[in-house]
Amino acid sequence: MAKADNVTYEKGYALAIRIVRAYQFLSEDKKEFVLSKQLLRSGTSIGANIAEANGAISKSDFSAKMSIAYKECLETKYWLSLLKDTGYIEQKAFESIYNDTDEVAKILFSILKTTRINPIKMLLMWFW
């Protein structure tokens, strides 16, 4: 079973903290409850799935959890863009948290590339 390094976990956790604070701002100051709740769910799920991956019982379990974390990054980027484009968050705040989310997504994608078995390679193994 593979493990996510501490940097991945720490970055996922730090991002979750930023997401919680963004949710607090959006719900308390902007009185926005629907989009911000979606952001809260997807943004905190990233770190939670990284944590679950660290307790995976197999390489495929690890890869599945990291894949979910990656997809949650993509969803979080969507909600951030929507909140920016509808005027709930300003450009500077958007860029900062979006860039952090993108950084975690790139790390997760890199991990997925190294942990997933290439389907063509697997087919070749069966025939050789």
N, C-alpha and C positions, 0 to 999 in steps of 0.2 A: 504494500500500500504506500502511495506517495503522500507527502505532507506539504501543505502550503507553508512557506517560510514565515517567520514572525513579521517580516515587513508587510506582507500581503494582509495578514490578520490586523496588524496595527493600522494600516491605511484604511482598511474596511471599517474598523472600529471608529477611527477619527472621522471618516466620512459620515458614519451613522450619527455621530454627535452633531456634526454640522447640519445634517438633515433634520434632526430633532429641533435644533435651534431655529432653522428656517421655518419649520412647521409652527413653532411657538410664535414667531413673528407674523407669519401669514394668518394664523387663526386669531391672535390677540390684536394685532395692529391693523391688519387689512380686512379682518372679518371674512376671510376666505376659508371655507371648510371642506369643500368637495375635492378640488384639485390638490390642496395641501395634504389631505388625508391619503390620497393616492401616492403622492411624493413620499410621505412618511412610511407607508407600507413598503414600497419598492426600495427606497433608499436605505432603510434599516435592515431589510432582508438580505442585502449584499453581504454585510459583515456576519450576519447570522448563518448564512450558507457557507461562508468561508470557515466559520467555527465548526459547523457540522462536518465539513470536508476533513478537518483535522482529526475527527473521530471516526472517519470512514473505516469500514471493515474490509474493503477491497479497493483495488485500483479503479474499478469501474464505478463503485460507489463514490469514491473521491472525485472522479471525473464528472459524474452526474451532478454532484453538489456544486462544483466549480462552474459547471455549465449553467446551472440555475443562477448562481451569483452573477455571471457574465450577462445573462439575459435581463436580470434585474437592473444592472447598470444601464443597459440600453433603454429600459423602460423609464428609469430615473431621469436619464437625459431627455427623454420625450417630455416628461412632466415639467422639468425645468424650462425647456424651450417654450412650452405652452404657457407657463406662468410668466415668463419674460414677455412673450408676444401679446399677452393680454393685459400687460401693465402691472402685474402684481409684484414682480421683482425688477429691480433696476439692472441695467446692462453690466455694471461693474460687479455687483454681487452675483449675477448670473454667471459671468465669465469665471469667477473664482471657484464657485462650487461645481460648475460644469467641468472645468479643467481637472478638478480633483476626481470627479466621477470618471472622466475619460482616462485619467492615469490608472485608476484601479481597473477599469475595463481592459486597458492594454496589458496590464500585468496578468489578469485572468486569462485573456486570450492567448498570451504567451504560454501560460501554464497548460492550457487546453491543447495547444499545438504539440506540446511534448508528452502529454499523457494519453492522448487519443491514438488509437491504432488506425493507421491509414487503411481504408477499406480495400484499396488495390493491392497493397502489401499483404493483407490478410488473404485475399483471393489467390495470390501467387503462392503463399505458404501452403495452401490446400493442394495446389497442383504440382508442387515440386517436392 
